């Protein structure tokens, strides 16, 4: 399996041995597919406005975007439970009764 990276400007895949790396002063590294991508980035051209980038194709609806299915989380069901056949109201009465006896 070949480890590929994506271009920070165009969004295309970069195979090992290809591309340019650009290190900024804030310790972030940008990887570009070609000098063309690097030049566009240094000129601060918006990749959404450049026709050949993947970002532009996705914004115009030309490229297929794989959407992950969000899983529905299960909600806890709260039910009133009985204790030895006694409902909660009667159980509260018994607790008060025994609390008074302990005092």
N, CA, C and O atoms as CSV, one atom per row, in Angstrom:
chain,resi,resn,atom,element,x,y,z
A,1,UNK,N,N,0.844,-1.177,0.000
A,1,UNK,CA,C,0.000,0.000,0.000
A,1,UNK,C,C,0.889,1.240,0.000
A,1,UNK,O,O,1.787,1.374,0.831
A,2,UNK,N,N,0.633,2.121,-0.920
A,2,UNK,CA,C,1.422,3.329,-1.074
A,2,UNK,C,C,0.789,4.441,-0.247
A,2,UNK,O,O,-0.411,4.698,-0.346
A,3,UNK,N,N,1.607,5.095,0.568
A,3,UNK,CA,C,1.110,6.208,1.365
A,3,UNK,C,C,1.055,7.459,0.492
A,3,UNK,O,O,2.075,7.927,-0.015
A,4,UNK,N,N,-0.127,7.976,0.332
A,4,UNK,CA,C,-0.292,9.190,-0.454
A,4,UNK,C,C,-0.741,10.321,0.462
A,4,UNK,O,O,-1.370,10.088,1.494
A,5,UNK,N,N,-0.417,11.521,0.078
A,5,UNK,CA,C,-0.871,12.710,0.796
A,5,UNK,C,C,-1.686,13.556,-0.175
A,5,UNK,O,O,-1.690,13.303,-1.379
A,6,UNK,N,N,-2.362,14.544,0.347
A,6,UNK,CA,C,-3.147,15.421,-0.520
A,6,UNK,C,C,-2.496,16.797,-0.581
A,6,UNK,O,O,-1.897,17.265,0.387
A,7,UNK,N,N,-2.625,17.416,-1.711
A,7,UNK,CA,C,-2.086,18.759,-1.920
A,7,UNK,C,C,-2.911,19.756,-1.114
A,7,UNK,O,O,-4.141,19.708,-1.122
A,8,UNK,N,N,-2.228,20.652,-0.426
A,8,UNK,CA,C,-2.919,21.640,0.397
A,8,UNK,C,C,-3.624,22.702,-0.438
A,8,UNK,O,O,-4.489,23.411,0.075
A,9,UNK,N,N,-3.277,22.821,-1.686
A,9,UNK,CA,C,-3.919,23.827,-2.534
A,9,UNK,C,C,-4.964,23.201,-3.460
A,9,UNK,O,O,-6.128,23.604,-3.447
A,10,UNK,N,N,-4.554,22.226,-4.257
A,10,UNK,CA,C,-5.474,21.691,-5.265
A,10,UNK,C,C,-6.360,20.573,-4.737
A,10,UNK,O,O,-7.450,20.358,-5.268
A,11,UNK,N,N,-5.930,19.861,-3.715
A,11,UNK,CA,C,-6.714,18.763,-3.166
A,11,UNK,C,C,-6.459,17.436,-3.854
A,11,UNK,O,O,-7.118,16.448,-3.532
A,12,UNK,N,N,-5.528,17.382,-4.788
A,12,UNK,CA,C,-5.223,16.134,-5.498
A,12,UNK,C,C,-4.252,15.284,-4.681
A,12,UNK,O,O,-3.569,15.786,-3.789
A,13,UNK,N,N,-4.202,13.985,-5.002
A,13,UNK,CA,C,-3.315,13.073,-4.287
A,13,UNK,C,C,-1.886,13.216,-4.790
A,13,UNK,O,O,-1.644,13.436,-5.977
A,14,UNK,N,N,-0.933,13.084,-3.847
A,14,UNK,CA,C,0.485,13.180,-4.175
A,14,UNK,C,C,1.126,11.842,-3.857
A,14,UNK,O,O,1.041,11.360,-2.728
A,15,UNK,N,N,1.764,11.246,-4.845
A,15,UNK,CA,C,2.460,9.979,-4.650
A,15,UNK,C,C,3.825,10.232,-4.017
A,15,UNK,O,O,4.348,11.343,-4.109
A,16,UNK,N,N,4.414,9.215,-3.375
A,16,UNK,CA,C,5.742,9.397,-2.774
A,16,UNK,C,C,6.782,9.767,-3.834
A,16,UNK,O,O,6.801,9.200,-4.926
A,17,UNK,N,N,7.639,10.720,-3.494
A,17,UNK,CA,C,8.671,11.171,-4.413
A,17,UNK,C,C,8.260,12.370,-5.242
A,17,UNK,O,O,9.069,12.901,-6.002
A,18,UNK,N,N,7.041,12.799,-5.111
A,18,UNK,CA,C,6.547,13.941,-5.871
A,18,UNK,C,C,6.150,15.059,-4.920
A,18,UNK,O,O,5.945,14.826,-3.729
A,19,UNK,N,N,6.046,16.249,-5.436
A,19,UNK,CA,C,5.532,17.365,-4.664
A,19,UNK,C,C,6.599,18.250,-4.053
A,19,UNK,O,O,7.787,17.927,-4.065
A,20,UNK,N,N,6.151,19.365,-3.521
A,20,UNK,CA,C,7.010,20.328,-2.842
A,20,UNK,C,C,6.494,20.531,-1.438
A,20,UNK,O,O,5.287,20.486,-1.198
A,21,UNK,N,N,7.406,20.756,-0.508
A,21,UNK,CA,C,7.025,21.043,0.872
A,21,UNK,C,C,7.409,22.480,1.190
A,21,UNK,O,O,8.493,22.947,0.840
A,22,UNK,N,N,6.499,23.162,1.857
A,22,UNK,CA,C,6.703,24.562,2.210
A,22,UNK,C,C,6.497,24.690,3.706
A,22,UNK,O,O,5.396,24.473,4.212
A,23,UNK,N,N,7.582,25.052,4.426
A,23,UNK,CA,C,7.508,25.190,5.882
A,23,UNK,C,C,7.356,26.661,6.238
A,23,UNK,O,O,8.140,27.506,5.805
A,24,UNK,N,N,6.331,26.951,7.036
A,24,UNK,CA,C,6.099,28.321,7.472
A,24,UNK,C,C,6.783,28.552,8.820
A,24,UNK,O,O,7.249,27.610,9.460
A,25,UNK,N,N,6.835,29.810,9.239
A,25,UNK,CA,C,7.484,30.151,10.503
A,25,UNK,C,C,6.711,29.656,11.719
A,25,UNK,O,O,7.281,29.528,12.802
A,26,UNK,N,N,5.422,29.377,11.555
A,26,UNK,CA,C,4.633,28.888,12.682
A,26,UNK,C,C,4.659,27.355,12.782
A,26,UNK,O,O,3.778,26.759,13.401
A,27,UNK,N,N,5.661,26.725,12.177
A,27,UNK,CA,C,5.921,25.284,12.225
A,27,UNK,C,C,4.884,24.447,11.482
A,27,UNK,O,O,4.805,23.239,11.702
A,28,UNK,N,N,4.098,25.051,10.619
A,28,UNK,CA,C,3.157,24.281,9.819
A,28,UNK,C,C,3.798,23.979,8.465
A,28,UNK,O,O,4.499,24.817,7.897
A,29,UNK,N,N,3.551,22.783,7.963
A,29,UNK,CA,C,4.131,22.356,6.692
A,29,UNK,C,C,3.011,22.196,5.676
A,29,UNK,O,O,2.034,21.492,5.931
A,30,UNK,N,N,3.149,22.843,4.532
A,30,UNK,CA,C,2.195,22.721,3.439
A,30,UNK,C,C,2.842,21.886,2.347
A,30,UNK,O,O,3.992,22.117,1.972
A,31,UNK,N,N,2.096,20.916,1.842
A,31,UNK,CA,C,2.594,20.033,0.799
A,31,UNK,C,C,1.837,20.356,-0.484
A,31,UNK,O,O,0.607,20.366,-0.503
A,32,UNK,N,N,2.585,20.620,-1.558
A,32,UNK,CA,C,1.983,20.982,-2.837
A,32,UNK,C,C,2.340,19.945,-3.887
A,32,UNK,O,O,3.421,19.357,-3.855
A,33,UNK,N,N,1.426,19.730,-4.815
A,33,UNK,CA,C,1.629,18.752,-5.875
A,33,UNK,C,C,2.693,19.219,-6.861
A,33,UNK,O,O,3.506,18.419,-7.323
A,34,UNK,N,N,2.692,20.503,-7.184
A,34,UNK,CA,C,3.613,21.018,-8.194
A,34,UNK,C,C,4.006,22.447,-7.851
A,34,UNK,O,O,3.511,23.039,-6.892
A,35,UNK,N,N,4.905,22.977,-8.658
A,35,UNK,CA,C,5.290,24.369,-8.503
A,35,UNK,C,C,4.138,25.307,-8.827
A,35,UNK,O,O,4.063,26.417,-8.301
A,36,UNK,N,N,3.253,24.858,-9.687
A,36,UNK,CA,C,2.075,25.645,-10.042
A,36,UNK,C,C,1.192,25.858,-8.815
A,36,UNK,O,O,0.707,26.964,-8.577
A,37,UNK,N,N,0.986,24.794,-8.036
A,37,UNK,CA,C,0.176,24.902,-6.813
A,37,UNK,C,C,0.870,25.789,-5.790
A,37,UNK,O,O,0.227,26.601,-5.125
A,38,UNK,N,N,2.193,25.631,-5.665
A,38,UNK,CA,C,2.949,26.432,-4.707
A,38,UNK,C,C,2.903,27.911,-5.078
A,38,UNK,O,O,2.767,28.768,-4.205
A,39,UNK,N,N,3.017,28.212,-6.375
A,39,UNK,CA,C,2.982,29.603,-6.827
A,39,UNK,C,C,1.609,30.222,-6.584
A,39,UNK,O,O,1.512,31.376,-6.167
A,40,UNK,N,N,0.560,29.469,-6.842
A,40,UNK,CA,C,-0.788,29.971,-6.592
A,40,UNK,C,C,-0.992,30.241,-5.109
A,40,UNK,O,O,-1.651,31.210,-4.733
A,41,UNK,N,N,-0.424,29.378,-4.263
A,41,UNK,CA,C,-0.567,29.563,-2.817
A,41,UNK,C,C,0.182,30.807,-2.340
A,41,UNK,O,O,-0.335,31.566,-1.520
A,42,UNK,N,N,1.400,31.018,-2.852
A,42,UNK,CA,C,2.186,32.178,-2.423
A,42,UNK,C,C,1.574,33.487,-2.918
A,42,UNK,O,O,1.734,34.526,-2.277
A,43,UNK,N,N,0.873,33.447,-4.056
A,43,UNK,CA,C,0.174,34.634,-4.550
A,43,UNK,C,C,-1.158,34.848,-3.843
A,43,UNK,O,O,-1.850,35.834,-4.097
A,44,UNK,N,N,-1.516,33.923,-2.954
A,44,UNK,CA,C,-2.757,33.969,-2.160
A,44,UNK,C,C,-3.998,33.969,-3.043
A,44,UNK,O,O,-4.966,34.681,-2.778
A,45,UNK,N,N,-3.952,33.149,-4.107
A,45,UNK,CA,C,-5.121,32.996,-4.948
A,45,UNK,C,C,-6.028,31.952,-4.320
A,45,UNK,O,O,-5.572,30.890,-3.898
A,46,UNK,N,N,-7.297,32.258,-4.263
A,46,UNK,CA,C,-8.270,31.380,-3.624
A,46,UNK,C,C,-8.479,30.123,-4.481
A,46,UNK,O,O,-8.836,30.241,-5.653
A,47,UNK,N,N,-8.264,28.921,-3.920
A,47,UNK,CA,C,-8.424,27.708,-4.726
A,47,UNK,C,C,-9.867,27.468,-5.168
A,47,UNK,O,O,-10.095,26.723,-6.121
A,48,UNK,N,N,-10.841,28.077,-4.501
A,48,UNK,CA,C,-12.239,27.922,-4.914
A,48,UNK,C,C,-12.541,28.687,-6.196
A,48,UNK,O,O,-13.519,28.393,-6.883
A,49,UNK,N,N,-11.698,29.673,-6.519
A,49,UNK,CA,C,-11.907,30.466,-7.732
A,49,UNK,C,C,-11.051,29.997,-8.904
A,49,UNK,O,O,-11.209,30.497,-10.018
A,50,UNK,N,N,-10.144,29.040,-8.670
A,50,UNK,CA,C,-9.282,28.522,-9.725
A,50,UNK,C,C,-9.930,27.252,-10.270
A,50,UNK,O,O,-10.209,26.324,-9.510
A,51,UNK,N,N,-10.173,27.204,-11.587
A,51,UNK,CA,C,-11.045,26.187,-12.178
A,51,UNK,C,C,-10.509,24.759,-12.076
A,51,UNK,O,O,-11.311,23.827,-12.010
A,52,UNK,N,N,-9.202,24.546,-12.059
A,52,UNK,CA,C,-8.666,23.195,-12.132
A,52,UNK,C,C,-8.502,22.512,-10.772
A,52,UNK,O,O,-8.068,21.362,-10.722
A,53,UNK,N,N,-8.830,23.174,-9.691
A,53,UNK,CA,C,-8.661,22.566,-8.368
A,53,UNK,C,C,-9.871,21.703,-8.011
A,53,UNK,O,O,-10.978,21.927,-8.500
A,54,UNK,N,N,-9.638,20.721,-7.154
A,54,UNK,CA,C,-10.705,19.833,-6.689
A,54,UNK,C,C,-11.710,20.617,-5.845
A,54,UNK,O,O,-12.910,20.350,-5.893
A,55,UNK,N,N,-11.215,21.579,-5.079
A,55,UNK,CA,C,-12.089,22.387,-4.222
A,55,UNK,C,C,-13.107,23.147,-5.070
A,55,UNK,O,O,-14.278,23.248,-4.704
A,56,UNK,N,N,-12.654,23.678,-6.201
A,56,UNK,CA,C,-13.550,24.406,-7.097
A,56,UNK,C,C,-14.588,23.474,-7.701
A,56,UNK,O,O,-15.761,23.832,-7.805
A,57,UNK,N,N,-14.166,22.285,-8.098
A,57,UNK,CA,C,-15.099,21.322,-8.690
A,57,UNK,C,C,-16.161,20.896,-7.678
A,57,UNK,O,O,-17.329,20.730,-8.030
A,58,UNK,N,N,-15.752,20.720,-6.423
A,58,UNK,CA,C,-16.715,20.331,-5.390
A,58,UNK,C,C,-17.695,21.461,-5.102
A,58,UNK,O,O,-18.880,21.215,-4.877
A,59,UNK,N,N,-17.204,22.702,-5.108
A,59,UNK,CA,C,-18.092,23.831,-4.821
A,59,UNK,C,C,-19.114,24.047,-5.936
A,59,UNK,O,O,-20.216,24.534,-5.683
A,60,UNK,N,N,-18.749,23.682,-7.176
A,60,UNK,CA,C,-19.678,23.823,-8.297
A,60,UNK,C,C,-20.562,22.597,-8.487
A,60,UNK,O,O,-21.468,22.613,-9.321
A,61,UNK,N,N,-20.309,21.524,-7.718
A,61,UNK,CA,C,-21.115,20.314,-7.834
A,61,UNK,C,C,-20.670,19.395,-8.949
A,61,UNK,O,O,-21.436,18.526,-9.366
A,62,UNK,N,N,-19.432,19.562,-9.454
A,62,UNK,CA,C,-18.931,18.730,-10.541
A,62,UNK,C,C,-18.286,17.441,-10.026
A,62,UNK,O,O,-18.299,16.424,-10.719
A,63,UNK,N,N,-17.729,17.478,-8.830
A,63,UNK,CA,C,-17.012,16.334,-8.279
A,63,UNK,C,C,-17.898,15.634,-7.259
A,63,UNK,O,O,-18.626,16.284,-6.509
A,64,UNK,N,N,-17.833,14.322,-7.232
A,64,UNK,CA,C,-18.612,13.566,-6.261
A,64,UNK,C,C,-17.997,13.720,-4.885
A,64,UNK,O,O,-16.790,13.549,-4.709
A,65,UNK,N,N,-18.821,14.039,-3.924
A,65,UNK,CA,C,-18.370,14.173,-2.548
A,65,UNK,C,C,-18.910,12.981,-1.780
A,65,UNK,O,O,-20.120,12.766,-1.720
A,66,UNK,N,N,-18.007,12.205,-1.194
A,66,UNK,CA,C,-18.417,11.040,-0.425
A,66,UNK,C,C,-18.805,11.511,0.961
A,66,UNK,O,O,-17.978,12.028,1.712
A,67,UNK,N,N,-20.078,11.324,1.294
A,67,UNK,CA,C,-20.564,11.754,2.600
A,67,UNK,C,C,-20.682,10.537,3.503
A,67,UNK,O,O,-21.215,9.502,3.103
A,68,UNK,N,N,-20.187,10.671,4.706
A,68,UNK,CA,C,-20.291,9.576,5.659
A,68,UNK,C,C,-21.669,9.598,6.300
A,68,UNK,O,O,-22.232,10.658,6.574
A,69,UNK,N,N,-22.191,8.417,6.530
A,69,UNK,CA,C,-23.502,8.319,7.159
A,69,UNK,C,C,-23.343,8.539,8.651
A,69,UNK,O,O,-22.522,7.894,9.304
A,70,UNK,N,N,-24.124,9.442,9.176
A,70,UNK,CA,C,-24.059,9.695,10.611
A,70,UNK,C,C,-24.918,8.660,11.318
A,70,UNK,O,O,-26.055,8.398,10.924
A,71,UNK,N,N,-24.360,8.083,12.360
A,71,UNK,CA,C,-25.077,7.063,13.105
A,71,UNK,C,C,-26.005,7.726,14.111
A,71,UNK,O,O,-25.629,8.678,14.795
A,72,UNK,N,N,-27.201,7.215,14.187
A,72,UNK,CA,C,-28.162,7.738,15.154
A,72,UNK,C,C,-27.811,7.194,16.532
A,72,UNK,O,O,-27.660,5.987,16.717
A,73,UNK,N,N,-27.683,8.092,17.484
A,73,UNK,CA,C,-27.336,7.654,18.831
A,73,UNK,C,C,-28.580,7.141,19.535
A,73,UNK,O,O,-29.678,7.675,19.372
A,74,UNK,N,N,-28.383,6.098,20.316
A,74,UNK,CA,C,-29.498,5.519,21.051
A,74,UNK,C,C,-29.754,6.344,22.294
A,74,UNK,O,O,-28.830,6.685,23.034
A,75,UNK,N,N,-31.013,6.661,22.514
A,75,UNK,CA,C,-31.381,7.433,23.690
A,75,UNK,C,C,-31.810,6.483,24.796
A,75,UNK,O,O,-32.450,5.461,24.545
A,76,UNK,N,N,-31.450,6.833,26.012
A,76,UNK,CA,C,-31.810,6.009,27.154
A,76,UNK,C,C,-33.301,6.145,27.439
A,76,UNK,O,O,-33.855,7.245,27.443
A,77,UNK,N,N,-33.929,5.014,27.674
A,77,UNK,CA,C,-35.353,5.001,27.979
A,77,UNK,C,C,-35.504,4.966,29.490
A,77,UNK,O,O,-35.017,4.047,30.148
A,78,UNK,N,N,-36.176,5.961,30.036
A,78,UNK,CA,C,-36.377,6.044,31.479
A,78,UNK,C,C,-37.740,5.455,31.799
A,78,UNK,O,O,-38.760,5.874,31.252
A,79,UNK,N,N,-37.739,4.491,32.683
A,79,UNK,CA,C,-39.004,3.879,33.077
A,79,UNK,C,C,-39.079,3.830,34.598
A,79,UNK,O,O,-38.060,3.734,35.282
A,80,UNK,N,N,-40.298,3.898,35.113
A,80,UNK,CA,C,-40.481,3.795,36.566
A,80,UNK,C,C,-40.461,2.320,36.932
A,80,UNK,O,O,-41.280,1.534,36.455
A,81,UNK,N,N,-39.531,1.964,37.772
A,81,UNK,CA,C,-39.350,0.563,38.128
A,81,UNK,C,C,-39.891,0.308,39.526
A,81,UNK,O,O,-39.915,1.194,40.380
A,82,UNK,N,N,-40.308,-0.881,39.723
A,82,UNK,CA,C,-40.821,-1.263,41.039
A,82,UNK,C,C,-39.756,-2.041,41.783
A,82,UNK,O,O,-38.867,-2.643,41.180
A,83,UNK,N,N,-39.856,-2.022,43.084
A,83,UNK,CA,C,-38.917,-2.761,43.919
A,83,UNK,C,C,-39.725,-3.766,44.723
A,83,UNK,O,O,-40.498,-3.383,45.601
A,84,UNK,N,N,-39.555,-5.034,44.431
A,84,UNK,CA,C,-40.253,-6.134,45.111
A,84,UNK,C,C,-41.766,-5.942,45.051
A,84,UNK,O,O,-42.467,-6.200,46.029
A,85,UNK,N,N,-42.264,-5.491,43.905
A,85,UNK,CA,C,-43.700,-5.338,43.726
A,85,UNK,C,C,-44.288,-4.085,44.341
A,85,UNK,O,O,-45.510,-3.933,44.343
A,86,UNK,N,N,-43.460,-3.164,44.871
A,86,UNK,CA,C,-43.947,-1.935,45.491
A,86,UNK,C,C,-43.656,-0.783,44.538
A,86,UNK,O,O,-42.543,-0.678,44.022
A,87,UNK,N,N,-44.636,0.080,44.298
A,87,UNK,CA,C,-44.413,1.211,43.403
A,87,UNK,C,C,-43.584,2.289,44.105
A,87,UNK,O,O,-43.341,2.205,45.309
A,88,UNK,N,N,-43.158,3.288,43.357
A,88,UNK,CA,C,-42.225,4.283,43.891
A,88,UNK,C,C,-42.848,5.154,44.978
A,88,UNK,O,O,-42.153,5.549,45.914
A,89,UNK,N,N,-44.134,5.462,44.877
A,89,UNK,CA,C,-44.778,6.308,45.898
A,89,UNK,C,C,-44.813,5.597,47.247
A,89,UNK,O,O,-44.517,6.195,48.281
A,90,UNK,N,N,-45.175,4.328,47.225
A,90,UNK,CA,C,-45.238,3.564,48.479
A,90,UNK,C,C,-43.835,3.349,49.045
A,90,UNK,O,O,-43.651,3.331,50.262
A,91,UNK,N,N,-42.854,3.189,48.171
A,91,UNK,CA,C,-41.470,3.001,48.608
A,91,UNK,C,C,-40.948,4.255,49.301
A,91,UNK,O,O,-40.241,4.155,50.303
A,92,UNK,N,N,-41.289,5.445,48.776
A,92,UNK,CA,C,-40.892,6.698,49.425
A,92,UNK,C,C,-41.500,6.820,50.815
A,92,UNK,O,O,-40.840,7.293,51.739
A,93,UNK,N,N,-42.757,6.396,50.974
A,93,UNK,CA,C,-43.404,6.430,52.293
A,93,UNK,C,C,-42.672,5.531,53.282
A,93,UNK,O,O,-42.460,5.908,54.435
A,94,UNK,N,N,-42.291,4.353,52.831
A,94,UNK,CA,C,-41.572,3.423,53.715
A,94,UNK,C,C,-40.207,3.984,54.111
A,94,UNK,O,O,-39.774,3.819,55.251
A,95,UNK,N,N,-39.527,4.651,53.166
A,95,UNK,CA,C,-38.216,5.236,53.479
A,95,UNK,C,C,-38.341,6.331,54.527
A,95,UNK,O,O,-37.524,6.410,55.444
A,96,UNK,N,N,-39.365,7.179,54.397
A,96,UNK,CA,C,-39.582,8.229,55.397
A,96,UNK,C,C,-39.893,7.623,56.755
A,96,UNK,O,O,-39.434,8.116,57.785
A,97,UNK,N,N,-40.664,6.569,56.749
A,97,UNK,CA,C,-41.062,5.907,57.990
A,97,UNK,C,C,-39.842,5.342,58.715
A,97,UNK,O,O,-39.702,5.512,59.926
A,98,UNK,N,N,-38.953,4.664,57.966
A,98,UNK,CA,C,-37.763,4.081,58.581
A,98,UNK,C,C,-36.736,5.148,58.943
A,98,UNK,O,O,-35.968,4.965,59.887
A,99,UNK,N,N,-36.708,6.275,58.197
A,99,UNK,CA,C,-35.800,7.369,58.542
A,99,UNK,C,C,-36.212,7.989,59.869
A,99,UNK,O,O,-35.353,8.361,60.668
A,100,UNK,N,N,-37.522,8.106,60.119
A,100,UNK,CA,C,-38.011,8.636,61.393
A,100,UNK,C,C,-37.696,7.681,62.539
A,100,UNK,O,O,-37.410,8.122,63.652
A,101,UNK,N,N,-37.745,6.391,62.280
A,101,UNK,CA,C,-37.446,5.406,63.328
A,101,UNK,C,C,-35.968,5.429,63.721
A,101,UNK,O,O,-35.634,5.204,64.884
A,102,UNK,N,N,-35.070,5.701,62.746
A,102,UNK,CA,C,-33.634,5.728,63.031
A,102,UNK,C,C,-33.256,6.930,63.870
A,102,UNK,O,O,-32.284,6.872,64.622
A,103,UNK,N,N,-34.000,8.018,63.762
A,103,UNK,CA,C,-33.682,9.230,64.518
A,103,UNK,C,C,-34.143,9.039,65.909
A,103,UNK,O,O,-33.983,9.932,66.740
